[in-house]
């Protein structure tokens, strides 16, 4: 669990460092939240469709409310964790070597790609694309 926590702290730090020029670190919190939400949402969707494979309808109002609450709950939680932590993370990682920094950035980029890729994998596996 500590590895995942450290990964998302580093994820926040690198995205915040990219956005640091404009002084807005909320973009980094939202970036972390969106990637976490995509991973968790796709896992929950895969479990839901596996349990109820015959369901081929759109989400009802309660399911949409749950999805929206999940997203904003995760955003609130991430805001509590990462708000005003940039300086602490900067002290921890500002002196890392180029190779280590590059390796970690590759993992972050791959994680972002994986999070978005899961959306299409779920749609393809569970036949959710519209047929023309």
C-alpha positions in Angstrom: 0.0 0.0 0.0 2.9 2.3 0.7 4.2 1.9 -2.8 0.9 3.0 -4.3 0.8 6.0 -1.9 4.3 7.0 -2.9 3.5 6.6 -6.6 0.6 8.9 -6.4 2.5 11.4 -4.3 5.2 11.4 -7.0 2.5 11.6 -9.7 1.1 14.7 -8.0 4.5 16.2 -7.5 5.5 15.9 -11.2 2.2 17.1 -12.6 2.3 20.0 -10.1 5.8 20.8 -11.1 4.7 21.1 -14.7 1.9 23.4 -13.7 3.9 25.3 -11.1 4.6 28.2 -13.5 1.0 29.4 -13.3 0.8 28.8 -9.5 -2.2 26.5 -9.8 -1.5 23.1 -8.2 -5.2 22.1 -8.3 -4.7 20.8 -11.9 -2.3 18.2 -10.4 -4.9 17.1 -7.9 -7.5 16.8 -10.6 -5.1 14.8 -12.8 -4.4 12.4 -10.0 -8.1 12.1 -9.3 -9.0 11.5 -13.0 -6.5 8.7 -13.4 -7.5 7.0 -10.1 -11.2 7.4 -11.0 -10.6 5.8 -14.5 -8.8 2.8 -13.0 -11.3 2.3 -10.2 -14.3 3.0 -12.4 -13.2 0.5 -15.0 -12.6 -2.1 -12.4 -16.0 -1.6 -10.9 -17.6 -1.6 -14.4 -15.9 -4.8 -15.3 -17.1 -6.5 -12.1 -20.6 -5.1 -12.6 -20.8 -6.4 -16.2 -19.3 -9.7 -15.2 -22.0 -10.2 -12.5 -24.8 -8.9 -14.7 -23.8 -9.8 -18.3 -27.3 -9.6 -19.7 -27.6 -5.9 -18.8 -27.2 -3.8 -22.0 -28.8 -0.5 -21.0 -27.6 2.9 -20.1 -26.9 3.8 -16.4 -29.9 4.7 -14.4 -30.1 7.8 -12.2 -28.8 6.0 -9.0 -25.8 4.5 -10.8 -25.0 8.0 -12.3 -25.3 9.5 -8.8 -22.9 6.9 -7.4 -20.4 7.6 -10.2 -20.5 11.3 -9.6 -20.3 10.9 -5.8 -17.4 8.6 -6.3 -15.5 11.1 -8.4 -16.1 14.0 -6.1 -15.4 11.9 -3.1 -12.0 10.9 -4.6 -11.3 14.6 -5.5 -12.1 15.7 -1.9 -9.9 13.0 -0.5 -7.0 13.8 -2.8 -7.4 17.5 -2.0 -7.1 16.7 1.7 -4.0 14.6 1.1 -2.1 16.7 -1.4 -3.1 20.3 -0.7 0.0 22.4 0.3 2.3 19.3 0.1 4.2 20.5 -3.0 7.1 21.9 -0.9 7.4 18.7 1.1 7.5 16.6 -2.1 9.9 19.0 -3.7 12.3 18.6 -0.8 12.0 14.8 -1.1 12.5 14.6 -4.9 14.3 17.7 -6.1 17.8 16.1 -6.1 17.0 12.8 -7.8 19.3 11.8 -10.6 18.2 12.2 -14.2 18.0 8.5 -14.9 15.7 7.9 -11.9 13.6 10.9 -12.8 13.2 9.7 -16.4 12.3 6.2 -15.3 9.6 7.4 -12.9 8.3 9.8 -15.6 8.0 6.9 -18.0 6.0 5.0 -15.4 3.7 8.0 -14.9 3.1 8.4 -18.6 2.4 4.6 -19.0 0.0 4.8 -16.1 -1.9 7.7 -17.7 -2.0 5.7 -21.0 -3.1 2.6 -19.2 -5.9 4.4 -17.3 -7.4 5.7 -20.6 -6.7 2.5 -22.5 -8.9 0.6 -20.0 -11.9 2.5 -21.1 -11.6 1.2 -24.6 -10.6 -2.3 -23.5 -13.7 -2.6 -21.3 -15.9 -1.3 -24.2 -14.4 -3.8 -26.6 -14.5 -6.8 -24.3 -18.0 -6.2 -23.1 -19.2 -5.2 -26.6 -20.3 -1.6 -25.7 -19.4 0.0 -29.0 -22.3 1.1 -31.2 -22.7 -1.0 -34.3 -23.5 0.7 -37.5 
